[in-house]
Amino acid sequence: MISLVLCAVLLAAPPDEITVSHRKVLARDGVALALYRYAPPLGGEGKPPVLLIADFGLGRAAFDLQGQGLARWLARHGRLTYVAELRGQGKASGTPWSPAELLEQDLPAIAAAMGDQPFDVVAHGWAGTLVLAASVEELKGRVRRVVSLGTPAEFAVPSRLAESLLRAGGRQGSLGLDPEGAAVFELLFASGAQIRRDRLSALRAGAFSDLGPRGAAGLLQWMRAGDLTLSTGESLKARLKRYDRPTIQFIGLADGWANPELCGPLREVTAARVQLRVFSRLELVAEDYSHLSLLQGEGAPREIYAPALKFLNQELR
């Protein structure tokens, strides 16, 4: 049974500003997850809530750091917004995990904690791919529209550098403790990122946590095998063939963790109607966009947040 424990902790909001609250959510196996609720000034009446899911090892700070990020931006633009921290993320970062557990246990628990109404999703990275797959089974009938931020649809090891990191236990949160680690971090997650250096340092220190040996091994096995087998015996690729939610997909050419070759086939391997946005500085955008700057880049509010919200608001007028 899913236990929902409201921690009645309001994280402070001035009058007419958004209100942030935190709820602990227990998955079926008793693992504690976290769900943050960003209520807009006028309540967001009549619009579906939006659930934000960051990639493995990334916590709430990926969407909300120092008062900036997509979570508060969406709330300020009238959408009730939730940020989930699944096992291996944020407050649950010390919990051993596997990709299948996130899909089969964590996502249903989070959805149940949000009530029974349909919701929109912003799905990021490899964890985001699990959300797409869950929409046809565990979250069936709940997901309305999807914003895909670098979610792979074909599976392979992105690079030797990524493989080395995962073989060493996925120590993402430890990158940046020395110059060599900082260089690895930049190549995988922030190549050419238009993010202020002080802010990038804060994101590296506060947004990422280590994947842990079990999580890193599970992700590497998924990449090497080119597929993921769920506890039911069904494959993730078979799930994605059934995926049919209206989707807008943003792909960063500088993404070293979920590169364009892995993300681009989403339109071909699913039944979804996908609007595709690929960024290139040759088209006079802010940057080519990396895995992290898709979330926190200086140009993201204009080039990602705004078109994503326009897409989510369709059919709501």
C-alpha positions, 0 to 999 in steps of 0.5 A: 500500500502506498503511504502518503505522508504530507510533511506540511513544510512550506518552503516560504513564498511571499504574497502573490508568489508561488508556494512550494511544499514537500510530500514524502511518498512511499513506494510499494516496497516501502522506499521513501521518495520525495514530491515537491509541489509548486503552486502558482499564485492563482492556483492554476485552476482548469489546467492539468498539473505538470510532473517534472522527472530529471535524469538518474542522479539528478535531484530537484535542483536540476529544475530549481536551483537558487530560485531559478529553473523550469519548476518555478518558471512553469508555476509563475506561468500558471501551471501547478507543477510537481518535481519528483525525486525517485530512488537514487535522486535527491533525498532518496539518493542513498537508496540502491535502485535499478531502472526497472524499479523506478518504472514499476514502483516509483512512477506509479507511487508518484502518480497516485500521490498527485491524485487521479487527474491527468497530468502533463510530463517533462521527461529528461534523459534516460530516466525520462525514457522510463516515463514514456514507457510507463505511460502505456502501462503503469501510468496508462490513462494519466499522461496527457502530453509530454515534453521530451528533453534528451530522452533516448529511444535507441539504446547504446553506450554514448561514449567510452567516457560514459562507460568508464564513469558507469564502470567506476560506479557512476560517481557523478556527484563526485565529479568536480572534486579535481580538475580531471573530474571537472573535465569529464563532467563538462564533456558528458553533461555541460559541453559548451553550456551557456551557464554562468561559471558560479551557477555551473559549479553550484549545479555540479555540487548540488544537483548531482548525486552518485548513481551507486554501484547497483544503479550504475551497473543497471544503466550500463547493462541497459546501454550495452544490451540495447534494451531493458527487460522488465520484471514482467519479461516485456522489453522496454523497446516493446513498450516504446512501440506502444507509446502514443502521447503527443510529444515535443522533443528537444535534442541538444547537439552537444549532449554527451550523455544522451546524444542525438543519435540515441534520441532522434529515432523517437518518431520512428520507434513509437506511435506518437506524434512528435514535434522535433526541435534540434538545436544548432548555433548555426541557426542562431540559437544560444547554444547547441545545448548539453544534457544540463543546459537543456534544463538550466542554460541561459537561453533555455527560458526562451528556447525551451521553456516557452515553446514547451509551455505553448505545446502543453497549453494547446487544447486548453483554451 
